[in-house]
Amino acid sequence: MFYKEELKNAHNILEIQHAYERECQRRFLSLKKLFPDNYKRTVILEHLTIWIIAEKYAISLFGNSDRYWILQK
């Protein structure tokens, strides 16, 4: 997975945020092509999944709580 590789190569919060945003955009476009009439609900679920992965990685990398990462964003 390209997203997980980007997260592994991230050295700061900003790089994690950029990887997260690129992955959201990529999945949004893919889902819009697959489900043109009903993609919004799926996009929300995908967004939450992507967020949780990024959040867990940031916490493991920097040892900070999720609140710290949210405040930085």
CHARMM internal coordinates of N, CA and C (Angstrom, degrees):
IC EDIT
DIST 1 N 1 CA 1.4510
DIST 1 CA 1 C 1.5265
ANGL 1 N 1 CA 1 C 109.70
DIST 1 C 2 N 1.2814
ANGL 1 CA 1 C 2 N 115.86
DIHE 1 N 1 CA 1 C 2 N 130.28
DIST 2 N 2 CA 1.4556
ANGL 1 C 2 N 2 CA 122.30
DIHE 1 CA 1 C 2 N 2 CA -178.91
DIST 2 CA 2 C 1.5281
ANGL 2 N 2 CA 2 C 111.32
DIHE 1 C 2 N 2 CA 2 C -64.93
DIST 2 C 3 N 1.3189
ANGL 2 CA 2 C 3 N 116.90
DIHE 2 N 2 CA 2 C 3 N -38.98
DIST 3 N 3 CA 1.4638
ANGL 2 C 3 N 3 CA 122.03
DIHE 2 CA 2 C 3 N 3 CA -177.62
DIST 3 CA 3 C 1.5250
ANGL 3 N 3 CA 3 C 111.39
DIHE 2 C 3 N 3 CA 3 C -61.82
DIST 3 C 4 N 1.3112
ANGL 3 CA 3 C 4 N 116.74
DIHE 3 N 3 CA 3 C 4 N -46.29
DIST 4 N 4 CA 1.4620
ANGL 3 C 4 N 4 CA 119.78
DIHE 3 CA 3 C 4 N 4 CA -179.14
DIST 4 CA 4 C 1.5260
ANGL 4 N 4 CA 4 C 111.28
DIHE 3 C 4 N 4 CA 4 C -66.29
DIST 4 C 5 N 1.3262
ANGL 4 CA 4 C 5 N 116.96
DIHE 4 N 4 CA 4 C 5 N -33.53
DIST 5 N 5 CA 1.4660
ANGL 4 C 5 N 5 CA 120.01
DIHE 4 CA 4 C 5 N 5 CA 175.71
DIST 5 CA 5 C 1.5266
ANGL 5 N 5 CA 5 C 110.73
DIHE 4 C 5 N 5 CA 5 C -64.57
DIST 5 C 6 N 1.3251
ANGL 5 CA 5 C 6 N 116.23
DIHE 5 N 5 CA 5 C 6 N -42.12
DIST 6 N 6 CA 1.4685
ANGL 5 C 6 N 6 CA 119.69
DIHE 5 CA 5 C 6 N 6 CA 177.53
DIST 6 CA 6 C 1.5214
ANGL 6 N 6 CA 6 C 110.92
DIHE 5 C 6 N 6 CA 6 C -61.79
DIST 6 C 7 N 1.3248
ANGL 6 CA 6 C 7 N 116.47
DIHE 6 N 6 CA 6 C 7 N -40.82
DIST 7 N 7 CA 1.4652
ANGL 6 C 7 N 7 CA 119.50
DIHE 6 CA 6 C 7 N 7 CA 179.14
DIST 7 CA 7 C 1.5240
ANGL 7 N 7 CA 7 C 111.19
DIHE 6 C 7 N 7 CA 7 C -64.85
DIST 7 C 8 N 1.3239
ANGL 7 CA 7 C 8 N 116.85
DIHE 7 N 7 CA 7 C 8 N -40.79
DIST 8 N 8 CA 1.4626
ANGL 7 C 8 N 8 CA 120.09
DIHE 7 CA 7 C 8 N 8 CA 179.59
DIST 8 CA 8 C 1.5260
ANGL 8 N 8 CA 8 C 111.82
DIHE 7 C 8 N 8 CA 8 C -64.20
DIST 8 C 9 N 1.3254
ANGL 8 CA 8 C 9 N 116.45
DIHE 8 N 8 CA 8 C 9 N -30.86
DIST 9 N 9 CA 1.4658
ANGL 8 C 9 N 9 CA 120.48
DIHE 8 CA 8 C 9 N 9 CA -179.46
DIST 9 CA 9 C 1.5267
ANGL 9 N 9 CA 9 C 113.17
DIHE 8 C 9 N 9 CA 9 C -87.80
DIST 9 C 10 N 1.3199
ANGL 9 CA 9 C 10 N 117.62
DIHE 9 N 9 CA 9 C 10 N -4.03
DIST 10 N 10 CA 1.4669
ANGL 9 C 10 N 10 CA 121.43
DIHE 9 CA 9 C 10 N 10 CA -178.45
DIST 10 CA 10 C 1.5298
ANGL 10 N 10 CA 10 C 110.29
DIHE 9 C 10 N 10 CA 10 C -72.74
DIST 10 C 11 N 1.3211
ANGL 10 CA 10 C 11 N 114.77
DIHE 10 N 10 CA 10 C 11 N 139.89
DIST 11 N 11 CA 1.4671
ANGL 10 C 11 N 11 CA 120.38
DIHE 10 CA 10 C 11 N 11 CA -179.86
DIST 11 CA 11 C 1.5204
ANGL 11 N 11 CA 11 C 112.85
DIHE 10 C 11 N 11 CA 11 C -116.29
DIST 11 C 12 N 1.3304
ANGL 11 CA 11 C 12 N 116.43
DIHE 11 N 11 CA 11 C 12 N -6.29
DIST 12 N 12 CA 1.4601
ANGL 11 C 12 N 12 CA 119.31
DIHE 11 CA 11 C 12 N 12 CA 178.77
DIST 12 CA 12 C 1.5280
ANGL 12 N 12 CA 12 C 109.72
DIHE 11 C 12 N 12 CA 12 C -153.89
DIST 12 C 13 N 1.3038
ANGL 12 CA 12 C 13 N 115.18
DIHE 12 N 12 CA 12 C 13 N 173.62
DIST 13 N 13 CA 1.4643
ANGL 12 C 13 N 13 CA 121.54
DIHE 12 CA 12 C 13 N 13 CA -177.24
DIST 13 CA 13 C 1.5232
ANGL 13 N 13 CA 13 C 111.29
DIHE 12 C 13 N 13 CA 13 C -61.38
DIST 13 C 14 N 1.3092
ANGL 13 CA 13 C 14 N 117.38
DIHE 13 N 13 CA 13 C 14 N -38.86
DIST 14 N 14 CA 1.4612
ANGL 13 C 14 N 14 CA 120.90
DIHE 13 CA 13 C 14 N 14 CA -177.91
DIST 14 CA 14 C 1.5293
ANGL 14 N 14 CA 14 C 111.59
DIHE 13 C 14 N 14 CA 14 C -63.10
DIST 14 C 15 N 1.3146
ANGL 14 CA 14 C 15 N 117.53
DIHE 14 N 14 CA 14 C 15 N -40.63
DIST 15 N 15 CA 1.4646
ANGL 14 C 15 N 15 CA 120.68
DIHE 14 CA 14 C 15 N 15 CA 178.14
DIST 15 CA 15 C 1.5250
ANGL 15 N 15 CA 15 C 111.14
DIHE 14 C 15 N 15 CA 15 C -66.06
DIST 15 C 16 N 1.3191
ANGL 15 CA 15 C 16 N 117.17
DIHE 15 N 15 CA 15 C 16 N -36.60
DIST 16 N 16 CA 1.4630
ANGL 15 C 16 N 16 CA 120.67
DIHE 15 CA 15 C 16 N 16 CA 176.19
DIST 16 CA 16 C 1.5189
ANGL 16 N 16 CA 16 C 109.70
DIHE 15 C 16 N 16 CA 16 C -65.50
DIST 16 C 17 N 1.3115
ANGL 16 CA 16 C 17 N 116.77
DIHE 16 N 16 CA 16 C 17 N -42.69
DIST 17 N 17 CA 1.4612
ANGL 16 C 17 N 17 CA 120.94
DIHE 16 CA 16 C 17 N 17 CA 179.17
DIST 17 CA 17 C 1.5294
ANGL 17 N 17 CA 17 C 111.10
DIHE 16 C 17 N 17 CA 17 C -62.46
DIST 17 C 18 N 1.3095
ANGL 17 CA 17 C 18 N 117.49
DIHE 17 N 17 CA 17 C 18 N -41.86
DIST 18 N 18 CA 1.4618
ANGL 17 C 18 N 18 CA 120.55
DIHE 17 CA 17 C 18 N 18 CA 179.64
DIST 18 CA 18 C 1.5253
ANGL 18 N 18 CA 18 C 111.11
DIHE 17 C 18 N 18 CA 18 C -65.56
DIST 18 C 19 N 1.3185
ANGL 18 CA 18 C 19 N 117.18
DIHE 18 N 18 CA 18 C 19 N -41.49
DIST 19 N 19 CA 1.4638
ANGL 18 C 19 N 19 CA 120.50
DIHE 18 CA 18 C 19 N 19 CA 177.39
DIST 19 CA 19 C 1.5257
ANGL 19 N 19 CA 19 C 110.32
DIHE 18 C 19 N 19 CA 19 C -62.18
DIST 19 C 20 N 1.3150
ANGL 19 CA 19 C 20 N 115.93
DIHE 19 N 19 CA 19 C 20 N -42.08
DIST 20 N 20 CA 1.4660
ANGL 19 C 20 N 20 CA 121.84
DIHE 19 CA 19 C 20 N 20 CA 178.06
DIST 20 CA 20 C 1.5274
ANGL 20 N 20 CA 20 C 110.99
DIHE 19 C 20 N 20 CA 20 C -60.35
DIST 20 C 21 N 1.3240
ANGL 20 CA 20 C 21 N 116.92
DIHE 20 N 20 CA 20 C 21 N -46.62
DIST 21 N 21 CA 1.4646
ANGL 20 C 21 N 21 CA 120.84
DIHE 20 CA 20 C 21 N 21 CA -178.44
DIST 21 CA 21 C 1.5273
ANGL 21 N 21 CA 21 C 111.75
DIHE 20 C 21 N 21 CA 21 C -66.00
DIST 21 C 22 N 1.3327
ANGL 21 CA 21 C 22 N 117.26
DIHE 21 N 21 CA 21 C 22 N -40.39
DIST 22 N 22 CA 1.4702
ANGL 21 C 22 N 22 CA 120.04
DIHE 21 CA 21 C 22 N 22 CA 177.80
DIST 22 CA 22 C 1.5217
ANGL 22 N 22 CA 22 C 111.28
DIHE 21 C 22 N 22 CA 22 C -63.94
DIST 22 C 23 N 1.3270
ANGL 22 CA 22 C 23 N 116.57
DIHE 22 N 22 CA 22 C 23 N -41.01
DIST 23 N 23 CA 1.4634
ANGL 22 C 23 N 23 CA 119.99
DIHE 22 CA 22 C 23 N 23 CA 179.95
DIST 23 CA 23 C 1.5228
ANGL 23 N 23 CA 23 C 111.13
DIHE 22 C 23 N 23 CA 23 C -67.17
DIST 23 C 24 N 1.3218
ANGL 23 CA 23 C 24 N 117.66
DIHE 23 N 23 CA 23 C 24 N -40.04
DIST 24 N 24 CA 1.4700
ANGL 23 C 24 N 24 CA 120.16
DIHE 23 CA 23 C 24 N 24 CA 176.75
DIST 24 CA 24 C 1.5223
ANGL 24 N 24 CA 24 C 110.66
DIHE 23 C 24 N 24 CA 24 C -60.03
DIST 24 C 25 N 1.3114
ANGL 24 CA 24 C 25 N 116.63
DIHE 24 N 24 CA 24 C 25 N -45.31
DIST 25 N 25 CA 1.4633
ANGL 24 C 25 N 25 CA 120.63
DIHE 24 CA 24 C 25 N 25 CA -179.66
DIST 25 CA 25 C 1.5276
ANGL 25 N 25 CA 25 C 111.03
DIHE 24 C 25 N 25 CA 25 C -63.98
DIST 25 C 26 N 1.3282
ANGL 25 CA 25 C 26 N 116.63
DIHE 25 N 25 CA 25 C 26 N -43.12
DIST 26 N 26 CA 1.4642
ANGL 25 C 26 N 26 CA 120.89
DIHE 25 CA 25 C 26 N 26 CA -179.81
DIST 26 CA 26 C 1.5255
ANGL 26 N 26 CA 26 C 111.08
DIHE 25 C 26 N 26 CA 26 C -61.58
DIST 26 C 27 N 1.3230
ANGL 26 CA 26 C 27 N 116.40
DIHE 26 N 26 CA 26 C 27 N -46.79
DIST 27 N 27 CA 1.4694
ANGL 26 C 27 N 27 CA 119.79
DIHE 26 CA 26 C 27 N 27 CA -179.55
DIST 27 CA 27 C 1.5186
ANGL 27 N 27 CA 27 C 111.85
DIHE 26 C 27 N 27 CA 27 C -69.08
DIST 27 C 28 N 1.3197
ANGL 27 CA 27 C 28 N 117.26
DIHE 27 N 27 CA 27 C 28 N -35.96
DIST 28 N 28 CA 1.4567
ANGL 27 C 28 N 28 CA 120.77
DIHE 27 CA 27 C 28 N 28 CA 177.61
DIST 28 CA 28 C 1.5234
ANGL 28 N 28 CA 28 C 110.25
DIHE 27 C 28 N 28 CA 28 C -59.09
DIST 28 C 29 N 1.3256
ANGL 28 CA 28 C 29 N 117.12
DIHE 28 N 28 CA 28 C 29 N -48.06
DIST 29 N 29 CA 1.4609
ANGL 28 C 29 N 29 CA 120.57
DIHE 28 CA 28 C 29 N 29 CA -179.38
DIST 29 CA 29 C 1.5257
ANGL 29 N 29 CA 29 C 111.60
DIHE 28 C 29 N 29 CA 29 C -65.08
DIST 29 C 30 N 1.3262
ANGL 29 CA 29 C 30 N 117.08
DIHE 29 N 29 CA 29 C 30 N -39.03
DIST 30 N 30 CA 1.4678
ANGL 29 C 30 N 30 CA 120.54
DIHE 29 CA 29 C 30 N 30 CA 178.43
DIST 30 CA 30 C 1.5204
ANGL 30 N 30 CA 30 C 111.33
DIHE 29 C 30 N 30 CA 30 C -64.16
DIST 30 C 31 N 1.3237
ANGL 30 CA 30 C 31 N 116.44
DIHE 30 N 30 CA 30 C 31 N -45.58
DIST 31 N 31 CA 1.4677
ANGL 30 C 31 N 31 CA 119.92
DIHE 30 CA 30 C 31 N 31 CA -179.01
DIST 31 CA 31 C 1.5212
ANGL 31 N 31 CA 31 C 111.78
DIHE 30 C 31 N 31 CA 31 C -67.75
DIST 31 C 32 N 1.3056
ANGL 31 CA 31 C 32 N 116.44
DIHE 31 N 31 CA 31 C 32 N -34.51
DIST 32 N 32 CA 1.4653
ANGL 31 C 32 N 32 CA 119.72
DIHE 31 CA 31 C 32 N 32 CA 178.94
DIST 32 CA 32 C 1.5274
ANGL 32 N 32 CA 32 C 110.65
DIHE 31 C 32 N 32 CA 32 C -64.89
DIST 32 C 33 N 1.3321
ANGL 32 CA 32 C 33 N 117.05
DIHE 32 N 32 CA 32 C 33 N -35.14
DIST 33 N 33 CA 1.4655
ANGL 32 C 33 N 33 CA 120.67
DIHE 32 CA 32 C 33 N 33 CA 176.80
DIST 33 CA 33 C 1.5264
ANGL 33 N 33 CA 33 C 111.28
DIHE 32 C 33 N 33 CA 33 C -71.59
DIST 33 C 34 N 1.3270
ANGL 33 CA 33 C 34 N 116.43
DIHE 33 N 33 CA 33 C 34 N -40.59
DIST 34 N 34 CA 1.4675
ANGL 33 C 34 N 34 CA 120.38
DIHE 33 CA 33 C 34 N 34 CA -177.70
DIST 34 CA 34 C 1.5198
ANGL 34 N 34 CA 34 C 112.95
DIHE 33 C 34 N 34 CA 34 C -73.27
DIST 34 C 35 N 1.3159
ANGL 34 CA 34 C 35 N 116.89
DIHE 34 N 34 CA 34 C 35 N -40.56
DIST 35 N 35 CA 1.4664
ANGL 34 C 35 N 35 CA 122.05
DIHE 34 CA 34 C 35 N 35 CA -176.46
DIST 35 CA 35 C 1.5296
ANGL 35 N 35 CA 35 C 109.98
DIHE 34 C 35 N 35 CA 35 C -127.90
DIST 35 C 36 N 1.3211
ANGL 35 CA 35 C 36 N 118.31
DIHE 35 N 35 CA 35 C 36 N 73.37
DIST 36 N 36 CA 1.4687
ANGL 35 C 36 N 36 CA 119.58
DIHE 35 CA 35 C 36 N 36 CA -174.88
DIST 36 CA 36 C 1.5255
ANGL 36 N 36 CA 36 C 114.15
DIHE 35 C 36 N 36 CA 36 C -62.10
DIST 36 C 37 N 1.3252
ANGL 36 CA 36 C 37 N 117.79
DIHE 36 N 36 CA 36 C 37 N -28.04
DIST 37 N 37 CA 1.4613
ANGL 36 C 37 N 37 CA 120.21
DIHE 36 CA 36 C 37 N 37 CA -177.15
DIST 37 CA 37 C 1.5269
ANGL 37 N 37 CA 37 C 113.72
DIHE 36 C 37 N 37 CA 37 C -90.96
DIST 37 C 38 N 1.3257
ANGL 37 CA 37 C 38 N 117.14
DIHE 37 N 37 CA 37 C 38 N -27.17
DIST 38 N 38 CA 1.4636
ANGL 37 C 38 N 38 CA 119.76
DIHE 37 CA 37 C 38 N 38 CA -172.63
DIST 38 CA 38 C 1.5327
ANGL 38 N 38 CA 38 C 110.33
DIHE 37 C 38 N 38 CA 38 C -141.21
DIST 38 C 39 N 1.3039
ANGL 38 CA 38 C 39 N 117.19
DIHE 38 N 38 CA 38 C 39 N 64.24
DIST 39 N 39 CA 1.4552
ANGL 38 C 39 N 39 CA 119.94
DIHE 38 CA 38 C 39 N 39 CA -177.97
DIST 39 CA 39 C 1.5249
ANGL 39 N 39 CA 39 C 113.25
DIHE 38 C 39 N 39 CA 39 C -106.69
DIST 39 C 40 N 1.3168
ANGL 39 CA 39 C 40 N 118.55
DIHE 39 N 39 CA 39 C 40 N -14.97
DIST 40 N 40 CA 1.4709
ANGL 39 C 40 N 40 CA 120.62
DIHE 39 CA 39 C 40 N 40 CA -172.61
DIST 40 CA 40 C 1.5230
ANGL 40 N 40 CA 40 C 112.88
DIHE 39 C 40 N 40 CA 40 C -64.17
DIST 40 C 41 N 1.3127
ANGL 40 CA 40 C 41 N 117.79
DIHE 40 N 40 CA 40 C 41 N -43.29
DIST 41 N 41 CA 1.4710
ANGL 40 C 41 N 41 CA 120.10
DIHE 40 CA 40 C 41 N 41 CA -179.70
DIST 41 CA 41 C 1.5270
ANGL 41 N 41 CA 41 C 110.34
DIHE 40 C 41 N 41 CA 41 C -65.06
DIST 41 C 42 N 1.3240
ANGL 41 CA 41 C 42 N 116.04
DIHE 41 N 41 CA 41 C 42 N -41.39
DIST 42 N 42 CA 1.4540
ANGL 41 C 42 N 42 CA 120.31
DIHE 41 CA 41 C 42 N 42 CA 178.98
DIST 42 CA 42 C 1.5252
ANGL 42 N 42 CA 42 C 110.88
DIHE 41 C 42 N 42 CA 42 C -65.25
DIST 42 C 43 N 1.3177
ANGL 42 CA 42 C 43 N 116.99
DIHE 42 N 42 CA 42 C 43 N -37.41
DIST 43 N 43 CA 1.4657
ANGL 42 C 43 N 43 CA 121.05
DIHE 42 CA 42 C 43 N 43 CA 178.45
DIST 43 CA 43 C 1.5258
ANGL 43 N 43 CA 43 C 110.40
DIHE 42 C 43 N 43 CA 43 C -61.82
DIST 43 C 44 N 1.3109
ANGL 43 CA 43 C 44 N 117.45
DIHE 43 N 43 CA 43 C 44 N -40.90
DIST 44 N 44 CA 1.4674
ANGL 43 C 44 N 44 CA 120.79
DIHE 43 CA 43 C 44 N 44 CA 179.07
DIST 44 CA 44 C 1.5251
ANGL 44 N 44 CA 44 C 110.71
DIHE 43 C 44 N 44 CA 44 C -62.77
DIST 44 C 45 N 1.3222
ANGL 44 CA 44 C 45 N 117.10
DIHE 44 N 44 CA 44 C 45 N -44.04
DIST 45 N 45 CA 1.4648
ANGL 44 C 45 N 45 CA 120.10
DIHE 44 CA 44 C 45 N 45 CA 178.56
DIST 45 CA 45 C 1.5253
ANGL 45 N 45 CA 45 C 111.23
DIHE 44 C 45 N 45 CA 45 C -64.27
DIST 45 C 46 N 1.3185
ANGL 45 CA 45 C 46 N 116.77
DIHE 45 N 45 CA 45 C 46 N -42.44
DIST 46 N 46 CA 1.4599
ANGL 45 C 46 N 46 CA 120.57
DIHE 45 CA 45 C 46 N 46 CA 177.89
DIST 46 CA 46 C 1.5278
ANGL 46 N 46 CA 46 C 110.63
DIHE 45 C 46 N 46 CA 46 C -63.21
DIST 46 C 47 N 1.3131
ANGL 46 CA 46 C 47 N 116.48
DIHE 46 N 46 CA 46 C 47 N -41.34
DIST 47 N 47 CA 1.4630
ANGL 46 C 47 N 47 CA 121.60
DIHE 46 CA 46 C 47 N 47 CA 179.39
DIST 47 CA 47 C 1.5293
ANGL 47 N 47 CA 47 C 110.27
DIHE 46 C 47 N 47 CA 47 C -58.53
DIST 47 C 48 N 1.3210
ANGL 47 CA 47 C 48 N 116.82
DIHE 47 N 47 CA 47 C 48 N -45.08
DIST 48 N 48 CA 1.4651
ANGL 47 C 48 N 48 CA 120.36
DIHE 47 CA 47 C 48 N 48 CA 179.56
DIST 48 CA 48 C 1.5220
ANGL 48 N 48 CA 48 C 111.37
DIHE 47 C 48 N 48 CA 48 C -64.69
DIST 48 C 49 N 1.3169
ANGL 48 CA 48 C 49 N 116.96
DIHE 48 N 48 CA 48 C 49 N -39.22
DIST 49 N 49 CA 1.4628
ANGL 48 C 49 N 49 CA 120.88
DIHE 48 CA 48 C 49 N 49 CA 178.41
DIST 49 CA 49 C 1.5230
ANGL 49 N 49 CA 49 C 110.80
DIHE 48 C 49 N 49 CA 49 C -63.11
DIST 49 C 50 N 1.3165
ANGL 49 CA 49 C 50 N 116.41
DIHE 49 N 49 CA 49 C 50 N -45.84
DIST 50 N 50 CA 1.4614
ANGL 49 C 50 N 50 CA 121.44
DIHE 49 CA 49 C 50 N 50 CA 179.67
DIST 50 CA 50 C 1.5293
ANGL 50 N 50 CA 50 C 110.14
DIHE 49 C 50 N 50 CA 50 C -62.79
DIST 50 C 51 N 1.3297
ANGL 50 CA 50 C 51 N 116.91
DIHE 50 N 50 CA 50 C 51 N -42.21
DIST 51 N 51 CA 1.4693
ANGL 50 C 51 N 51 CA 122.05
DIHE 50 CA 50 C 51 N 51 CA -179.87
DIST 51 CA 51 C 1.5301
ANGL 51 N 51 CA 51 C 110.78
DIHE 50 C 51 N 51 CA 51 C -61.44
DIST 51 C 52 N 1.3194
ANGL 51 CA 51 C 52 N 116.85
DIHE 51 N 51 CA 51 C 52 N -45.96
DIST 52 N 52 CA 1.4663
ANGL 51 C 52 N 52 CA 120.52
DIHE 51 CA 51 C 52 N 52 CA -178.04
DIST 52 CA 52 C 1.5220
ANGL 52 N 52 CA 52 C 110.74
DIHE 51 C 52 N 52 CA 52 C -62.43
DIST 52 C 53 N 1.3243
ANGL 52 CA 52 C 53 N 117.32
DIHE 52 N 52 CA 52 C 53 N -42.26
DIST 53 N 53 CA 1.4673
ANGL 52 C 53 N 53 CA 120.43
DIHE 52 CA 52 C 53 N 53 CA 178.46
DIST 53 CA 53 C 1.5251
ANGL 53 N 53 CA 53 C 110.31
DIHE 52 C 53 N 53 CA 53 C -61.33
DIST 53 C 54 N 1.3262
ANGL 53 CA 53 C 54 N 117.01
DIHE 53 N 53 CA 53 C 54 N -46.69
DIST 54 N 54 CA 1.4706
ANGL 53 C 54 N 54 CA 120.69
DIHE 53 CA 53 C 54 N 54 CA -179.86
DIST 54 CA 54 C 1.5223
ANGL 54 N 54 CA 54 C 111.15
DIHE 53 C 54 N 54 CA 54 C -64.25
DIST 54 C 55 N 1.3148
ANGL 54 CA 54 C 55 N 116.34
DIHE 54 N 54 CA 54 C 55 N -40.96
DIST 55 N 55 CA 1.4616
ANGL 54 C 55 N 55 CA 120.72
DIHE 54 CA 54 C 55 N 55 CA -179.26
DIST 55 CA 55 C 1.5252
ANGL 55 N 55 CA 55 C 110.85
DIHE 54 C 55 N 55 CA 55 C -63.54
DIST 55 C 56 N 1.3234
ANGL 55 CA 55 C 56 N 117.19
DIHE 55 N 55 CA 55 C 56 N -46.57
DIST 56 N 56 CA 1.4646
ANGL 55 C 56 N 56 CA 120.60
DIHE 55 CA 55 C 56 N 56 CA 179.62
DIST 56 CA 56 C 1.5216
ANGL 56 N 56 CA 56 C 111.12
DIHE 55 C 56 N 56 CA 56 C -62.65
DIST 56 C 57 N 1.3111
ANGL 56 CA 56 C 57 N 116.36
DIHE 56 N 56 CA 56 C 57 N -39.99
DIST 57 N 57 CA 1.4561
ANGL 56 C 57 N 57 CA 119.09
DIHE 56 CA 56 C 57 N 57 CA 179.59
DIST 57 CA 57 C 1.5266
ANGL 57 N 57 CA 57 C 111.15
DIHE 56 C 57 N 57 CA 57 C -66.07
DIST 57 C 58 N 1.3255
ANGL 57 CA 57 C 58 N 116.96
DIHE 57 N 57 CA 57 C 58 N -43.12
DIST 58 N 58 CA 1.4671
ANGL 57 C 58 N 58 CA 120.61
DIHE 57 CA 57 C 58 N 58 CA 179.22
DIST 58 CA 58 C 1.5237
ANGL 58 N 58 CA 58 C 110.92
DIHE 57 C 58 N 58 CA 58 C -61.03
DIST 58 C 59 N 1.3115
ANGL 58 CA 58 C 59 N 117.19
DIHE 58 N 58 CA 58 C 59 N -41.67
DIST 59 N 59 CA 1.4640
ANGL 58 C 59 N 59 CA 120.83
DIHE 58 CA 58 C 59 N 59 CA 179.50
DIST 59 CA 59 C 1.5220
ANGL 59 N 59 CA 59 C 110.50
DIHE 58 C 59 N 59 CA 59 C -65.32
DIST 59 C 60 N 1.3444
ANGL 59 CA 59 C 60 N 116.66
DIHE 59 N 59 CA 59 C 60 N -43.25
DIST 60 N 60 CA 1.4630
ANGL 59 C 60 N 60 CA 118.84
DIHE 59 CA 59 C 60 N 60 CA -179.71
DIST 60 CA 60 C 1.5287
ANGL 60 N 60 CA 60 C 111.62
DIHE 59 C 60 N 60 CA 60 C -68.39
DIST 60 C 61 N 1.3213
ANGL 60 CA 60 C 61 N 116.74
DIHE 60 N 60 CA 60 C 61 N -33.30
DIST 61 N 61 CA 1.4599
ANGL 60 C 61 N 61 CA 120.70
DIHE 60 CA 60 C 61 N 61 CA -178.23
DIST 61 CA 61 C 1.5214
ANGL 61 N 61 CA 61 C 112.42
DIHE 60 C 61 N 61 CA 61 C -75.57
DIST 61 C 62 N 1.3221
ANGL 61 CA 61 C 62 N 116.48
DIHE 61 N 61 CA 61 C 62 N -43.82
DIST 62 N 62 CA 1.4572
ANGL 61 C 62 N 62 CA 120.69
DIHE 61 CA 61 C 62 N 62 CA -173.73
DIST 62 CA 62 C 1.5199
ANGL 62 N 62 CA 62 C 113.88
DIHE 61 C 62 N 62 CA 62 C -105.33
DIST 62 C 63 N 1.3287
ANGL 62 CA 62 C 63 N 117.80
DIHE 62 N 62 CA 62 C 63 N -11.99
DIST 63 N 63 CA 1.4482
ANGL 62 C 63 N 63 CA 121.00
DIHE 62 CA 62 C 63 N 63 CA 178.85
DIST 63 CA 63 C 1.5105
ANGL 63 N 63 CA 63 C 114.01
DIHE 62 C 63 N 63 CA 63 C 70.98
DIST 63 C 64 N 1.3090
ANGL 63 CA 63 C 64 N 116.62
DIHE 63 N 63 CA 63 C 64 N 19.81
DIST 64 N 64 CA 1.4611
ANGL 63 C 64 N 64 CA 120.98
DIHE 63 CA 63 C 64 N 64 CA 179.90
DIST 64 CA 64 C 1.5179
ANGL 64 N 64 CA 64 C 110.20
DIHE 63 C 64 N 64 CA 64 C -100.62
DIST 64 C 65 N 1.3055
ANGL 64 CA 64 C 65 N 114.75
DIHE 64 N 64 CA 64 C 65 N 161.25
DIST 65 N 65 CA 1.4559
ANGL 64 C 65 N 65 CA 119.13
DIHE 64 CA 64 C 65 N 65 CA 177.63
DIST 65 CA 65 C 1.5180
ANGL 65 N 65 CA 65 C 109.73
DIHE 64 C 65 N 65 CA 65 C -75.03
DIST 65 C 66 N 1.3210
ANGL 65 CA 65 C 66 N 115.57
DIHE 65 N 65 CA 65 C 66 N 166.12
DIST 66 N 66 CA 1.4589
ANGL 65 C 66 N 66 CA 120.18
DIHE 65 CA 65 C 66 N 66 CA 178.92
DIST 66 CA 66 C 1.5258
ANGL 66 N 66 CA 66 C 111.03
DIHE 65 C 66 N 66 CA 66 C -63.90
DIST 66 C 67 N 1.3067
ANGL 66 CA 66 C 67 N 117.82
DIHE 66 N 66 CA 66 C 67 N -30.64
DIST 67 N 67 CA 1.4684
ANGL 66 C 67 N 67 CA 120.33
DIHE 66 CA 66 C 67 N 67 CA 179.02
DIST 67 CA 67 C 1.5282
ANGL 67 N 67 CA 67 C 111.11
DIHE 66 C 67 N 67 CA 67 C -64.57
DIST 67 C 68 N 1.3170
ANGL 67 CA 67 C 68 N 117.02
DIHE 67 N 67 CA 67 C 68 N -37.20
DIST 68 N 68 CA 1.4612
ANGL 67 C 68 N 68 CA 120.43
DIHE 67 CA 67 C 68 N 68 CA 178.18
DIST 68 CA 68 C 1.5231
ANGL 68 N 68 CA 68 C 109.98
DIHE 67 C 68 N 68 CA 68 C -61.51
DIST 68 C 69 N 1.3262
ANGL 68 CA 68 C 69 N 116.37
DIHE 68 N 68 CA 68 C 69 N -45.61
DIST 69 N 69 CA 1.4585
ANGL 68 C 69 N 69 CA 120.19
DIHE 68 CA 68 C 69 N 69 CA -178.33
DIST 69 CA 69 C 1.5241
ANGL 69 N 69 CA 69 C 111.19
DIHE 68 C 69 N 69 CA 69 C -65.07
DIST 69 C 70 N 1.3245
ANGL 69 CA 69 C 70 N 116.93
DIHE 69 N 69 CA 69 C 70 N -40.75
DIST 70 N 70 CA 1.4648
ANGL 69 C 70 N 70 CA 120.67
DIHE 69 CA 69 C 70 N 70 CA 178.53
DIST 70 CA 70 C 1.5245
ANGL 70 N 70 CA 70 C 110.19
DIHE 69 C 70 N 70 CA 70 C -63.70
DIST 70 C 71 N 1.3247
ANGL 70 CA 70 C 71 N 117.25
DIHE 70 N 70 CA 70 C 71 N -41.04
DIST 71 N 71 CA 1.4638
ANGL 70 C 71 N 71 CA 120.01
DIHE 70 CA 70 C 71 N 71 CA 177.89
DIST 71 CA 71 C 1.5250
ANGL 71 N 71 CA 71 C 111.45
DIHE 70 C 71 N 71 CA 71 C -64.00
DIST 71 C 72 N 1.3297
ANGL 71 CA 71 C 72 N 117.29
DIHE 71 N 71 CA 71 C 72 N -36.74
DIST 72 N 72 CA 1.4580
ANGL 71 C 72 N 72 CA 120.72
DIHE 71 CA 71 C 72 N 72 CA 178.61
DIST 72 CA 72 C 1.5219
ANGL 72 N 72 CA 72 C 111.61
DIHE 71 C 72 N 72 CA 72 C -67.65
DIST 72 C 73 N 1.3228
ANGL 72 CA 72 C 73 N 116.43
DIHE 72 N 72 CA 72 C 73 N -34.08
DIST 73 N 73 CA 1.4671
ANGL 72 C 73 N 73 CA 121.00
DIHE 72 CA 72 C 73 N 73 CA -178.95
DIST 73 CA 73 C 1.4959
ANGL 73 N 73 CA 73 C 109.48
DIHE 72 C 73 N 73 CA 73 C -71.26
END
COOR INIT
IC SEED 1 N 1 CA 1 C
IC BUILD
